[in-house]
């Protein structure tokens, strides 16, 4: 595994039934709880699929991504609908959308705030549909 910056407390990475590796809480979580502060560089209008595939990023709108040079814990949060986690873009945080008992895989709805069109149109986004 690449170098990992641990950005969420009280979680573990483990095999996911959703996709590859997921983030699992090791303690109960409550709705509204802040998991971490989002970090990274905001890039607009990224239309290079190879660039997106080579980096860790989160879409924050249809035209903007939050790019990080180091892989993070929250980069392993898998997509699911409904999700346990949401972005609060005003506060720049990841927050619990609903309560979750210990052992729950923390998931995020990747489509909630948009995805760059070049990624969404690729076969890499098939799991989102």
C-alpha positions as CSV (number, residue, x, y, z in Angstrom):
1,X,0.0,0.0,0.0
2,X,1.1,3.6,-0.7
3,X,2.1,5.9,2.2
4,X,-1.1,6.7,4.1
5,X,-2.0,9.8,6.1
6,X,-4.4,8.8,8.8
7,X,-7.1,11.5,8.7
8,X,-10.0,9.8,10.6
9,X,-9.7,8.7,14.2
10,X,-11.1,5.4,15.5
11,X,-11.4,3.6,12.1
12,X,-9.7,0.7,10.5
13,X,-9.2,-0.2,6.8
14,X,-10.5,-3.7,6.0
15,X,-11.8,-5.7,3.1
16,X,-15.2,-4.3,1.9
17,X,-18.2,-6.1,0.5
18,X,-18.8,-3.0,-1.6
19,X,-15.4,-2.6,-3.3
20,X,-11.8,-3.4,-2.4
21,X,-10.8,-1.8,0.9
22,X,-13.2,0.2,3.0
23,X,-13.2,2.4,6.1
24,X,-14.9,0.8,9.2
25,X,-15.6,2.6,12.4
26,X,-14.3,1.0,15.5
27,X,-16.8,2.8,17.8
28,X,-20.4,4.0,17.5
29,X,-20.9,7.2,15.6
30,X,-23.6,9.8,15.9
31,X,-25.4,11.8,13.2
32,X,-23.6,15.2,12.8
33,X,-20.3,14.0,14.2
34,X,-17.3,15.5,12.4
35,X,-15.0,12.8,11.2
36,X,-12.2,15.1,9.7
37,X,-11.5,18.4,8.1
38,X,-11.1,18.1,4.3
39,X,-7.8,19.0,2.8
40,X,-6.2,19.3,-0.6
41,X,-5.9,21.6,-3.5
42,X,-9.1,22.7,-5.3
43,X,-8.7,22.1,-9.1
44,X,-11.4,23.2,-11.6
45,X,-12.3,21.7,-14.9
46,X,-10.1,18.7,-14.8
47,X,-10.7,16.8,-18.1
48,X,-7.7,14.4,-18.0
49,X,-8.9,10.9,-17.0
50,X,-5.4,9.6,-16.6
51,X,-4.6,12.4,-14.2
52,X,-7.7,11.5,-12.1
53,X,-6.8,7.8,-12.1
54,X,-3.3,8.5,-10.9
55,X,-4.2,10.7,-7.9
56,X,-6.5,10.6,-4.8
57,X,-9.3,13.1,-5.1
58,X,-12.8,13.8,-4.1
59,X,-15.3,15.6,-6.3
60,X,-16.8,18.7,-4.6
61,X,-18.9,19.7,-7.6
62,X,-19.4,18.7,-11.3
63,X,-16.4,20.9,-12.2
64,X,-14.2,20.9,-9.1
65,X,-12.1,18.3,-7.3
66,X,-10.1,18.3,-4.1
67,X,-6.8,16.8,-4.9
68,X,-4.3,15.4,-2.4
69,X,-0.6,14.4,-3.0
70,X,-0.7,11.8,-0.2
71,X,-3.3,8.9,0.1
72,X,-5.6,9.5,3.1
73,X,-7.9,7.4,5.3
74,X,-10.9,9.0,3.8
75,X,-9.7,8.2,0.3
76,X,-10.8,4.6,1.1
77,X,-14.4,5.6,1.9
78,X,-16.5,3.6,-0.6
79,X,-19.6,4.8,-2.6
80,X,-23.0,3.7,-1.5
81,X,-26.6,5.0,-1.6
82,X,-27.8,5.7,1.0
83,X,-24.5,6.8,2.6
84,X,-23.4,7.2,6.2
85,X,-21.1,10.1,5.5
86,X,-21.5,13.4,3.7
87,X,-19.3,16.4,2.8
88,X,-20.2,19.7,4.5
89,X,-18.7,21.9,1.9
90,X,-19.4,25.1,3.9
91,X,-17.4,23.8,6.9
92,X,-15.0,21.7,4.7
93,X,-15.6,18.6,6.8
94,X,-16.7,15.0,6.5
95,X,-19.6,14.4,8.8
96,X,-21.8,11.5,9.8
97,X,-25.1,11.7,7.9
98,X,-26.7,9.2,10.3
99,X,-25.9,7.1,13.3
100,X,-23.7,4.0,12.8
101,X,-22.7,1.2,15.3
102,X,-19.1,0.1,15.7
103,X,-18.1,-2.2,12.8
104,X,-20.1,-0.3,10.2
105,X,-18.4,0.5,6.9
106,X,-18.5,4.3,6.5
107,X,-19.8,5.1,3.0
108,X,-20.2,8.3,1.0
109,X,-22.6,9.1,-1.9
110,X,-20.0,10.1,-4.6
111,X,-22.8,11.6,-6.7
112,X,-24.2,13.9,-3.9
113,X,-22.1,16.9,-5.0
114,X,-21.2,15.9,-8.6
115,X,-18.4,14.1,-10.5
116,X,-16.2,15.4,-13.3
117,X,-17.8,14.5,-16.6
118,X,-14.7,12.8,-18.0
119,X,-14.7,10.4,-15.1
120,X,-18.4,9.8,-15.1
121,X,-18.3,9.0,-18.8
122,X,-15.6,6.4,-18.4
123,X,-15.9,2.7,-17.6
124,X,-14.2,3.4,-14.2
125,X,-17.5,5.0,-13.0
126,X,-19.7,2.0,-13.8
127,X,-20.0,1.2,-10.1
128,X,-21.8,4.6,-9.6
129,X,-24.7,3.8,-11.9
